[in-house]
Amino acid sequence: MAGFNSTADILKRFNPVEDKYISREFQKYAYDLALELGDEKHKSLYMRLAKTAPRQLLEQARYFVKDAAHVENRGRLFMWKLAQLKRESGKGKT
């Protein structure tokens, strides 16, 4: 699947001094996502999403925000797109 990081790539980027409170892969993913979106204040929200939401939806929303230009609040745009993707995926299941 495109867009996913291998475990080896994650371990290469792991810094034991900075990442000393991160013990699971989803925590590292969520922390990196919060940094990328410039929304470190809400990193616990991204932790919960990384643990519970399908990674494919998170990646789609992440790439949507990454491709967007002139965005004031990347975190808000990410959450909007994630909600939209969840609604769409829910319609496909019924």
LINUR-V204418 format. One record per residue. RES is the residue in three letters. PHI is phi as a letter, one per 30 degrees, with the letter a starting at -180 (NA if undefined). NEAR is the number of other C-alpha atoms within 10 Angstrom. Layout:
# LINUR-V204418
res:phi:near
RES:PHI:NEAR
RES:PHI:NEAR
This chain:
# LINUR-V204418
res:phi:near
MET:NA:5
ALA:d:6
GLY:j:9
PHE:c:10
ASN:c:10
SER:d:8
THR:d:9
ALA:d:9
ASP:d:10
ILE:d:13
LEU:d:11
LYS:d:8
ARG:d:10
PHE:d:14
ASN:c:11
PRO:d:9
VAL:d:7
GLU:d:8
ASP:c:13
LYS:d:9
TYR:c:10
ILE:c:15
SER:b:9
ARG:b:9
GLU:d:14
PHE:d:18
GLN:d:21
LYS:d:20
TYR:d:19
ALA:d:22
TYR:d:22
ASP:d:15
LEU:d:21
ALA:d:21
LEU:d:13
GLU:d:15
LEU:d:18
GLY:i:14
ASP:b:17
GLU:d:17
LYS:d:9
HIS:c:12
LYS:d:18
SER:d:14
LEU:d:14
TYR:d:24
MET:d:19
ARG:d:13
LEU:d:17
ALA:d:20
LYS:d:16
THR:c:10
ALA:d:14
PRO:d:11
ARG:d:15
GLN:d:14
LEU:d:17
LEU:d:22
GLU:d:16
GLN:d:16
ALA:d:21
ARG:d:21
TYR:d:13
PHE:d:14
VAL:d:21
LYS:d:14
ASP:d:8
ALA:d:10
ALA:c:7
HIS:h:6
VAL:c:11
GLU:d:8
ASN:b:12
ARG:d:19
GLY:d:21
ARG:d:14
LEU:d:18
PHE:d:20
MET:d:16
TRP:d:13
LYS:d:19
LEU:d:21
ALA:d:14
GLN:d:14
LEU:d:17
LYS:d:16
ARG:d:11
GLU:d:11
SER:d:12
GLY:d:10
LYS:d:9
GLY:d:8
LYS:d:6
THR:d:5
